[in-house]
Amino acid sequence: MSGQVVAVCVSEKKGEKKKPVSSVFLEEDHGIRGDAHAGPGTRQVSLLSVESIEKMRALGLDVGPGDFAENITVSGVDFSAVTPGAKIRIGETVVVEVTQKGKECHDRCAIFYQAGDCVMPREGVFGRVVRGGQVKPGDTVVVEEG
């Protein structure tokens, strides 16, 4: 399964939407430099497909990359079909190992209250950075099942 990076997004604080930027640097076993969610652990980076965002737009929401607090928005990859252990290769050097599929939302987010649904718990993935490097829109994405 392969696709392309549409957007890379960061936030200074947890619990807020992420903002698209021109590029990010993923640090090995840490996450995205300057992002609130970076640090040790298994959820260093989050990814969501633009196709998932389109599902929410079809419900009438004005949403885009970063609005689901994802770091990397990708076209052409169905993350709902990706399992933990899979490796995601991005661009020339970056490798992210999928550690978690979706997440449990303890408190309903603003998206859920607007639309009655949210795709991140089912269709987003989280991972840890196995090999770091720069990522920017246009980079290729290749998923290799583990």
NUBAMAR-716802 format. One record per atom (N, C-alpha, C): residue number from 1; x, y, z; chain. Coordinates in nm, 4 decimals, always signed. Layout:
residues N
- NUM	X	Y	Z	A
...
//
This chain:
residues 146
- 1	+0.0856	-0.1158	+0.0000	A
- 1	+0.0000	+0.0000	+0.0000	A
- 1	+0.0910	+0.1231	+0.0000	A
- 2	+0.0614	+0.2189	-0.0869	A
- 2	+0.1447	+0.3380	-0.0925	A
- 2	+0.0606	+0.4618	-0.1178	A
- 3	+0.1177	+0.5752	-0.0828	A
- 3	+0.0496	+0.7021	-0.1002	A
- 3	+0.1482	+0.8164	-0.0954	A
- 4	+0.0971	+0.9332	-0.0534	A
- 4	+0.1779	+1.0538	-0.0542	A
- 4	+0.1380	+1.1437	+0.0635	A
- 5	+0.2370	+1.2101	+0.1214	A
- 5	+0.2103	+1.3039	+0.2298	A
- 5	+0.1377	+1.4257	+0.1730	A
- 6	+0.0239	+1.4605	+0.2341	A
- 6	-0.0543	+1.5777	+0.1950	A
- 6	-0.0183	+1.6965	+0.2834	A
- 7	-0.0005	+1.6703	+0.4142	A
- 7	+0.0304	+1.7776	+0.5083	A
- 7	+0.1054	+1.7217	+0.6282	A
- 8	+0.1872	+1.8069	+0.6905	A
- 8	+0.2533	+1.7754	+0.8167	A
- 8	+0.2124	+1.8843	+0.9153	A
- 9	+0.1757	+1.8428	+1.0383	A
- 9	+0.1137	+1.9367	+1.1319	A
- 9	+0.1717	+1.9214	+1.2723	A
- 10	+0.1775	+2.0335	+1.3444	A
- 10	+0.2275	+2.0336	+1.4814	A
- 10	+0.1405	+2.1239	+1.5686	A
- 11	+0.1518	+2.1041	+1.6999	A
- 11	+0.0872	+2.1937	+1.7964	A
- 11	+0.1820	+2.2126	+1.9134	A
- 12	+0.1711	+2.3285	+1.9766	A
- 12	+0.2560	+2.3583	+2.0918	A
- 12	+0.2010	+2.2968	+2.2195	A
- 13	+0.0683	+2.2745	+2.2249	A
- 13	+0.0042	+2.2204	+2.3440	A
- 13	-0.0786	+2.0983	+2.3084	A
- 14	-0.0905	+2.0056	+2.4028	A
- 14	-0.1787	+1.8902	+2.3853	A
- 14	-0.3227	+1.9376	+2.3947	A
- 15	-0.4129	+1.8655	+2.3282	A
- 15	-0.5547	+1.8974	+2.3360	A
- 15	-0.5999	+2.0060	+2.2408	A
- 16	-0.5150	+2.0459	+2.1471	A
- 16	-0.5565	+2.1449	+2.0484	A
- 16	-0.5313	+2.0930	+1.9076	A
- 17	-0.6002	+2.1531	+1.8103	A
- 17	-0.5789	+2.1157	+1.6712	A
- 17	-0.4337	+2.1460	+1.6343	A
- 18	-0.3832	+2.0697	+1.5396	A
- 18	-0.2470	+2.0934	+1.4924	A
- 18	-0.2526	+2.1824	+1.3684	A
- 19	-0.1467	+2.2584	+1.3473	A
- 19	-0.1399	+2.3499	+1.2334	A
- 19	-0.0438	+2.2974	+1.1282	A
- 20	-0.0858	+2.3008	+1.0010	A
- 20	+0.0052	+2.2584	+0.8939	A
- 20	+0.1288	+2.3494	+0.8869	A
- 21	+0.2443	+2.2869	+0.8625	A
- 21	+0.3707	+2.3572	+0.8449	A
- 21	+0.4378	+2.3047	+0.7176	A
- 22	+0.5448	+2.3710	+0.6735	A
- 22	+0.6085	+2.3328	+0.5460	A
- 22	+0.6855	+2.2015	+0.5545	A
- 23	+0.7410	+2.1692	+0.6716	A
- 23	+0.8103	+2.0417	+0.6907	A
- 23	+0.8286	+2.0179	+0.8400	A
- 24	+0.8555	+1.8931	+0.8758	A
- 24	+0.8832	+1.8562	+1.0148	A
- 24	+1.0049	+1.7650	+1.0166	A
- 25	+1.0683	+1.7569	+1.1336	A
- 25	+1.1800	+1.6648	+1.1501	A
- 25	+1.1422	+1.5629	+1.2558	A
- 26	+1.1416	+1.4361	+1.2170	A
- 26	+1.1115	+1.3275	+1.3086	A
- 26	+1.2414	+1.2805	+1.3716	A
- 27	+1.2441	+1.2801	+1.5051	A
- 27	+1.3618	+1.2350	+1.5777	A
- 27	+1.3414	+1.0902	+1.6205	A
- 28	+1.4446	+1.0095	+1.6007	A
- 28	+1.4377	+0.8676	+1.6353	A
- 28	+1.3964	+0.8483	+1.7808	A
- 29	+1.2982	+0.7616	+1.8026	A
- 29	+1.2441	+0.7258	+1.9327	A
- 29	+1.2014	+0.8476	+2.0150	A
- 30	+1.1530	+0.9526	+1.9452	A
- 30	+1.1076	+1.0733	+2.0146	A
- 30	+0.9813	+1.1323	+1.9517	A
- 31	+0.9777	+1.1422	+1.8200	A
- 31	+0.8634	+1.2034	+1.7534	A
- 31	+0.9036	+1.3277	+1.6779	A
- 32	+0.8076	+1.4172	+1.6575	A
- 32	+0.8314	+1.5361	+1.5763	A
- 32	+0.8872	+1.6480	+1.6624	A
- 33	+1.0028	+1.6972	+1.6216	A
- 33	+1.0682	+1.8070	+1.6929	A
- 33	+0.9723	+1.9260	+1.7014	A
- 34	+0.9474	+1.9727	+1.8241	A
- 34	+0.8619	+2.0883	+1.8441	A
- 34	+0.7140	+2.0587	+1.8613	A
- 35	+0.6745	+1.9315	+1.8549	A
- 35	+0.5331	+1.8969	+1.8712	A
- 35	+0.5053	+1.8590	+2.0164	A
- 36	+0.3883	+1.8976	+2.0658	A
- 36	+0.3507	+1.8721	+2.2051	A
- 36	+0.3465	+1.7236	+2.2400	A
- 37	+0.3215	+1.6365	+2.1430	A
- 37	+0.3097	+1.4936	+2.1712	A
- 37	+0.4419	+1.4177	+2.1591	A
- 38	+0.5486	+1.4863	+2.1232	A
- 38	+0.6791	+1.4200	+2.1089	A
- 38	+0.7297	+1.3774	+2.2458	A
- 39	+0.8076	+1.2715	+2.2462	A
- 39	+0.8670	+1.2221	+2.3700	A
- 39	+0.8740	+1.0712	+2.3672	A
- 40	+0.9265	+1.0114	+2.4713	A
- 40	+0.9358	+0.8652	+2.4733	A
- 40	+0.7968	+0.8031	+2.4779	A
- 41	+0.7889	+0.6793	+2.4368	A
- 41	+0.6605	+0.6088	+2.4411	A
- 41	+0.6217	+0.5535	+2.3064	A
- 42	+0.4978	+0.5083	+2.2974	A
- 42	+0.4524	+0.4390	+2.1768	A
- 42	+0.3653	+0.5248	+2.0857	A
- 43	+0.3302	+0.6463	+2.1311	A
- 43	+0.2445	+0.7334	+2.0491	A
- 43	+0.3172	+0.8634	+2.0162	A
- 44	+0.4322	+0.8499	+1.9493	A
- 44	+0.5162	+0.9650	+1.9175	A
- 44	+0.4658	+1.0432	+1.7973	A
- 45	+0.3997	+0.9744	+1.7041	A
- 45	+0.3530	+1.0344	+1.5793	A
- 45	+0.2155	+0.9766	+1.5468	A
- 46	+0.1266	+1.0612	+1.4935	A
- 46	-0.0051	+1.0123	+1.4511	A
- 46	-0.0252	+1.0394	+1.3028	A
- 47	-0.0941	+0.9470	+1.2361	A
- 47	-0.1198	+0.9580	+1.0927	A
- 47	-0.2665	+0.9316	+1.0633	A
- 48	-0.3195	+1.0027	+0.9658	A
- 48	-0.4583	+0.9883	+0.9234	A
- 48	-0.4636	+1.0134	+0.7740	A
- 49	-0.5549	+0.9456	+0.7050	A
- 49	-0.5667	+0.9665	+0.5606	A
- 49	-0.6575	+1.0846	+0.5297	A
- 50	-0.6277	+1.1522	+0.4215	A
- 50	-0.7118	+1.2633	+0.3769	A
- 50	-0.8500	+1.2099	+0.3379	A
- 51	-0.8566	+1.0841	+0.2955	A
- 51	-0.9848	+1.0228	+0.2618	A
- 51	-1.0752	+1.0130	+0.3851	A
- 52	-1.0154	+0.9892	+0.5027	A
- 52	-1.0929	+0.9879	+0.6269	A
- 52	-1.1466	+1.1275	+0.6578	A
- 53	-1.0662	+1.2280	+0.6344	A
- 53	-1.1096	+1.3662	+0.6562	A
- 53	-1.2241	+1.4000	+0.5611	A
- 54	-1.2165	+1.3496	+0.4384	A
- 54	-1.3236	+1.3732	+0.3404	A
- 54	-1.4566	+1.3154	+0.3876	A
- 55	-1.4531	+1.2027	+0.4603	A
- 55	-1.5769	+1.1447	+0.5143	A
- 55	-1.6443	+1.2437	+0.6083	A
- 56	-1.5652	+1.3137	+0.6869	A
- 56	-1.6209	+1.4107	+0.7808	A
- 56	-1.6700	+1.5358	+0.7071	A
- 57	-1.6017	+1.5711	+0.6001	A
- 57	-1.6490	+1.6838	+0.5183	A
- 57	-1.7847	+1.6508	+0.4562	A
- 58	-1.8024	+1.5245	+0.4189	A
- 58	-1.9301	+1.4817	+0.3596	A
- 58	-2.0454	+1.4945	+0.4593	A
- 59	-2.0125	+1.4973	+0.5888	A
- 59	-2.1144	+1.5171	+0.6925	A
- 59	-2.1405	+1.6658	+0.7177	A
- 60	-2.0726	+1.7505	+0.6391	A
- 60	-2.0961	+1.8938	+0.6494	A
- 60	-1.9966	+1.9703	+0.7339	A
- 61	-1.8907	+1.9047	+0.7780	A
- 61	-1.7918	+1.9733	+0.8611	A
- 61	-1.6870	+2.0447	+0.7766	A
- 62	-1.6424	+2.1585	+0.8235	A
- 62	-1.5347	+2.2331	+0.7590	A
- 62	-1.4052	+2.1947	+0.8297	A
- 63	-1.3474	+2.0820	+0.7889	A
- 63	-1.2268	+2.0296	+0.8524	A
- 63	-1.1191	+2.0035	+0.7481	A
- 64	-0.9959	+1.9984	+0.7944	A
- 64	-0.8833	+1.9735	+0.7056	A
- 64	-0.7684	+1.9119	+0.7827	A
- 65	-0.6520	+1.9019	+0.7197	A
- 65	-0.5343	+1.8451	+0.7853	A
- 65	-0.5034	+1.9146	+0.9179	A
- 66	-0.4778	+1.8329	+1.0205	A
- 66	-0.4447	+1.8830	+1.1530	A
- 66	-0.5638	+1.8975	+1.2454	A
- 67	-0.6842	+1.9031	+1.1896	A
- 67	-0.8032	+1.9238	+1.2719	A
- 67	-0.8369	+1.8037	+1.3603	A
- 68	-0.7814	+1.6878	+1.3292	A
- 68	-0.8033	+1.5682	+1.4113	A
- 68	-0.6810	+1.5416	+1.4993	A
- 69	-0.5941	+1.6428	+1.5097	A
- 69	-0.4708	+1.6376	+1.5885	A
- 69	-0.3712	+1.5361	+1.5340	A
- 70	-0.3839	+1.5031	+1.4045	A
- 70	-0.2859	+1.4137	+1.3433	A
- 70	-0.1635	+1.4934	+1.2997	A
- 71	-0.0466	+1.4265	+1.3070	A
- 71	+0.0775	+1.4909	+1.2646	A
- 71	+0.0983	+1.4846	+1.1144	A
- 72	+0.0642	+1.3706	+1.0555	A
- 72	+0.0912	+1.3504	+0.9133	A
- 72	-0.0376	+1.3061	+0.8451	A
- 73	-0.0795	+1.3846	+0.7455	A
- 73	-0.1984	+1.3520	+0.6677	A
- 73	-0.1508	+1.2955	+0.5346	A
- 74	-0.2069	+1.1813	+0.4953	A
- 74	-0.1598	+1.1063	+0.3790	A
- 74	-0.2749	+1.0780	+0.2841	A
- 75	-0.2496	+1.0822	+0.1549	A
- 75	-0.3491	+1.0384	+0.0568	A
- 75	-0.3107	+0.9003	+0.0049	A
- 76	-0.4121	+0.8190	-0.0250	A
- 76	-0.3889	+0.6898	-0.0885	A
- 76	-0.3628	+0.5736	+0.0046	A
- 77	-0.3644	+0.5949	+0.1352	A
- 77	-0.3408	+0.4860	+0.2306	A
- 77	-0.4624	+0.4744	+0.3221	A
- 78	-0.5174	+0.3528	+0.3302	A
- 78	-0.6299	+0.3247	+0.4188	A
- 78	-0.5738	+0.2766	+0.5516	A
- 79	-0.5561	+0.3694	+0.6466	A
- 79	-0.4960	+0.3336	+0.7747	A
- 79	-0.5849	+0.2414	+0.8572	A
- 80	-0.7143	+0.2343	+0.8263	A
- 80	-0.8012	+0.1421	+0.9003	A
- 80	-0.7627	-0.0033	+0.8723	A
- 81	-0.6894	-0.0269	+0.7628	A
- 81	-0.6464	-0.1618	+0.7269	A
- 81	-0.5039	-0.1923	+0.7732	A
- 82	-0.4383	-0.0961	+0.8370	A
- 82	-0.3000	-0.1124	+0.8818	A
- 82	-0.3002	-0.1630	+1.0263	A
- 83	-0.2151	-0.2610	+1.0538	A
- 83	-0.2123	-0.3213	+1.1868	A
- 83	-0.0842	-0.2865	+1.2617	A
- 84	-0.0895	-0.2907	+1.3962	A
- 84	+0.0319	-0.2681	+1.4739	A
- 84	+0.1432	-0.3626	+1.4300	A
- 85	+0.2643	-0.3095	+1.4257	A
- 85	+0.3793	-0.3854	+1.3772	A
- 85	+0.4172	-0.3491	+1.2357	A
- 86	+0.3234	-0.2897	+1.1606	A
- 86	+0.3535	-0.2467	+1.0234	A
- 86	+0.4564	-0.1345	+1.0273	A
- 87	+0.5369	-0.1259	+0.9231	A
- 87	+0.6355	-0.0186	+0.9091	A
- 87	+0.5856	+0.0773	+0.8014	A
- 88	+0.5915	+0.2061	+0.8329	A
- 88	+0.5540	+0.3095	+0.7370	A
- 88	+0.6810	+0.3834	+0.6985	A
- 89	+0.7176	+0.3726	+0.5709	A
- 89	+0.8366	+0.4413	+0.5198	A
- 89	+0.7907	+0.5711	+0.4539	A
- 90	+0.8545	+0.6811	+0.4953	A
- 90	+0.8160	+0.8124	+0.4456	A
- 90	+0.9384	+0.8810	+0.3866	A
- 91	+0.9269	+0.9217	+0.2609	A
- 91	+1.0380	+0.9907	+0.1957	A
- 91	+1.1597	+0.9014	+0.1830	A
- 92	+1.2767	+0.9649	+0.1906	A
- 92	+1.4036	+0.8929	+0.1700	A
- 92	+1.4481	+0.8107	+0.2909	A
- 93	+1.4202	+0.8595	+0.4128	A
- 93	+1.4824	+0.7961	+0.5291	A
- 93	+1.3892	+0.7529	+0.6414	A
- 94	+1.2764	+0.8189	+0.6591	A
- 94	+1.1956	+0.8001	+0.7796	A
- 94	+1.1242	+0.6648	+0.7815	A
- 95	+1.1279	+0.6004	+0.8993	A
- 95	+1.0535	+0.4768	+0.9221	A
- 95	+0.9787	+0.4922	+1.0545	A
- 96	+0.8473	+0.4717	+1.0503	A
- 96	+0.7625	+0.4745	+1.1688	A
- 96	+0.7007	+0.3368	+1.1849	A
- 97	+0.7124	+0.2797	+1.3038	A
- 97	+0.6485	+0.1511	+1.3319	A
- 97	+0.5129	+0.1780	+1.3965	A
- 98	+0.4079	+0.1194	+1.3404	A
- 98	+0.2736	+0.1375	+1.3946	A
- 98	+0.2639	+0.0626	+1.5277	A
- 99	+0.2247	+0.1361	+1.6318	A
- 99	+0.2131	+0.0766	+1.7652	A
- 99	+0.0684	+0.0670	+1.8113	A
- 100	-0.0190	+0.1466	+1.7509	A
- 100	-0.1582	+0.1489	+1.7954	A
- 100	-0.2479	+0.1930	+1.6808	A
- 101	-0.3594	+0.1247	+1.6686	A
- 101	-0.4602	+0.1608	+1.5689	A
- 101	-0.5719	+0.2337	+1.6404	A
- 102	-0.5988	+0.3554	+1.5998	A
- 102	-0.7027	+0.4343	+1.6633	A
- 102	-0.6703	+0.4649	+1.8076	A
- 103	-0.7679	+0.5238	+1.8753	A
- 103	-0.7503	+0.5527	+2.0169	A
- 103	-0.8872	+0.5637	+2.0809	A
- 104	-0.8903	+0.5395	+2.2086	A
- 104	-1.0146	+0.5547	+2.2823	A
- 104	-1.0299	+0.7020	+2.3178	A
- 105	-1.1425	+0.7590	+2.2829	A
- 105	-1.1694	+0.8981	+2.3190	A
- 105	-1.2428	+0.8988	+2.4519	A
- 106	-1.1745	+0.9404	+2.5567	A
- 106	-1.2367	+0.9437	+2.6890	A
- 106	-1.3415	+1.0545	+2.6969	A
- 107	-1.3103	+1.1686	+2.6392	A
- 107	-1.4040	+1.2805	+2.6304	A
- 107	-1.4332	+1.3022	+2.4828	A
- 108	-1.5580	+1.3208	+2.4511	A
- 108	-1.5932	+1.3456	+2.3115	A
- 108	-1.5314	+1.4771	+2.2665	A
- 109	-1.4671	+1.4751	+2.1492	A
- 109	-1.4013	+1.5951	+2.0977	A
- 109	-1.5026	+1.6872	+2.0298	A
- 110	-1.4554	+1.8058	+1.9956	A
- 110	-1.5419	+1.9036	+1.9282	A
- 110	-1.5954	+1.8485	+1.7966	A
- 111	-1.5157	+1.7701	+1.7273	A
- 111	-1.5588	+1.7101	+1.6005	A
- 111	-1.6799	+1.6201	+1.6250	A
- 112	-1.6730	+1.5358	+1.7278	A
- 112	-1.7833	+1.4445	+1.7586	A
- 112	-1.9112	+1.5235	+1.7868	A
- 113	-1.9003	+1.6300	+1.8629	A
- 113	-2.0190	+1.7088	+1.8962	A
- 113	-2.0773	+1.7795	+1.7742	A
- 114	-1.9929	+1.8145	+1.6771	A
- 114	-2.0419	+1.8808	+1.5564	A
- 114	-2.1089	+1.7824	+1.4620	A
- 115	-2.0518	+1.6616	+1.4504	A
- 115	-2.0986	+1.5679	+1.3484	A
- 115	-2.1615	+1.4405	+1.4032	A
- 116	-2.1437	+1.4148	+1.5319	A
- 116	-2.1949	+1.2907	+1.5885	A
- 116	-2.1048	+1.1724	+1.5593	A
- 117	-1.9849	+1.2002	+1.5109	A
- 117	-1.8893	+1.0953	+1.4763	A
- 117	-1.7510	+1.1572	+1.4672	A
- 118	-1.6481	+1.0734	+1.4768	A
- 118	-1.5102	+1.1173	+1.4561	A
- 118	-1.4321	+0.9988	+1.4022	A
- 119	-1.3500	+1.0214	+1.3008	A
- 119	-1.2786	+0.9120	+1.2348	A
- 119	-1.1485	+0.8714	+1.3035	A
- 120	-1.0886	+0.9611	+1.3808	A
- 120	-0.9569	+0.9299	+1.4384	A
- 120	-0.9571	+0.8037	+1.5251	A
- 121	-1.0598	+0.7798	+1.6078	A
- 121	-1.0571	+0.6582	+1.6902	A
- 121	-1.0566	+0.5277	+1.6091	A
- 122	-1.1080	+0.5301	+1.4874	A
- 122	-1.1156	+0.4086	+1.4052	A
- 122	-1.0126	+0.4046	+1.2928	A
- 123	-0.9786	+0.5199	+1.2389	A
- 123	-0.9022	+0.5213	+1.1143	A
- 123	-0.7648	+0.5861	+1.1244	A
- 124	-0.7295	+0.6368	+1.2413	A
- 124	-0.5959	+0.6920	+1.2604	A
- 124	-0.5028	+0.5866	+1.3161	A
- 125	-0.3732	+0.6078	+1.3011	A
- 125	-0.2740	+0.5183	+1.3613	A
- 125	-0.1692	+0.6020	+1.4342	A
- 126	-0.1074	+0.5377	+1.5319	A
- 126	+0.0001	+0.5995	+1.6083	A
- 126	+0.1235	+0.5128	+1.5949	A
- 127	+0.2408	+0.5751	+1.6080	A
- 127	+0.3624	+0.4975	+1.5963	A
- 127	+0.4803	+0.5615	+1.6643	A
- 128	+0.5882	+0.4852	+1.6658	A
- 128	+0.7142	+0.5365	+1.7185	A
- 128	+0.8129	+0.5484	+1.6041	A
- 129	+0.9015	+0.6450	+1.6146	A
- 129	+0.9977	+0.6727	+1.5079	A
- 129	+1.1159	+0.5775	+1.5213	A
- 130	+1.1310	+0.4897	+1.4213	A
- 130	+1.2409	+0.3938	+1.4183	A
- 130	+1.3642	+0.4583	+1.3539	A
- 131	+1.3429	+0.5353	+1.2485	A
- 131	+1.4510	+0.6077	+1.1811	A
- 131	+1.3995	+0.7469	+1.1481	A
- 132	+1.4729	+0.8476	+1.1918	A
- 132	+1.4294	+0.9854	+1.1765	A
- 132	+1.4662	+1.0487	+1.0438	A
- 133	+1.4232	+1.1734	+1.0291	A
- 133	+1.4527	+1.2518	+0.9103	A
- 133	+1.3435	+1.3538	+0.8850	A
- 134	+1.3616	+1.4288	+0.7787	A
- 134	+1.2659	+1.5335	+0.7434	A
- 134	+1.1504	+1.4752	+0.6630	A
- 135	+1.0291	+1.5286	+0.6878	A
- 135	+0.9094	+1.4898	+0.6134	A
- 135	+0.8387	+1.6168	+0.5696	A
- 136	+0.7927	+1.6162	+0.4440	A
- 136	+0.7219	+1.7323	+0.3900	A
- 136	+0.6138	+1.6850	+0.2937	A
- 137	+0.5159	+1.7713	+0.2663	A
- 137	+0.4134	+1.7347	+0.1676	A
- 137	+0.4787	+1.6947	+0.0352	A
- 138	+0.4226	+1.5910	-0.0263	A
- 138	+0.4755	+1.5398	-0.1523	A
- 138	+0.5629	+1.4168	-0.1354	A
- 139	+0.6117	+1.3914	-0.0128	A
- 139	+0.6937	+1.2728	+0.0112	A
- 139	+0.6105	+1.1465	-0.0102	A
- 140	+0.6758	+1.0417	-0.0566	A
- 140	+0.6075	+0.9139	-0.0755	A
- 140	+0.5899	+0.8432	+0.0581	A
- 141	+0.4860	+0.7615	+0.0652	A
- 141	+0.4553	+0.6829	+0.1852	A
- 141	+0.4337	+0.5393	+0.1404	A
- 142	+0.5051	+0.4464	+0.2009	A
- 142	+0.4892	+0.3046	+0.1692	A
- 142	+0.4662	+0.2290	+0.2987	A
- 143	+0.3584	+0.1506	+0.3045	A
- 143	+0.3259	+0.0712	+0.4229	A
- 143	+0.3673	-0.0727	+0.3974	A
- 144	+0.4480	-0.1258	+0.4879	A
- 144	+0.4912	-0.2658	+0.4806	A
- 144	+0.4387	-0.3352	+0.6042	A
- 145	+0.3505	-0.4334	+0.5849	A
- 145	+0.2951	-0.5060	+0.7002	A
- 145	+0.4047	-0.5808	+0.7731	A
- 146	+0.3946	-0.5837	+0.9074	A
- 146	+0.4982	-0.6421	+0.9930	A
- 146	+0.4927	-0.7888	+1.0058	A
//
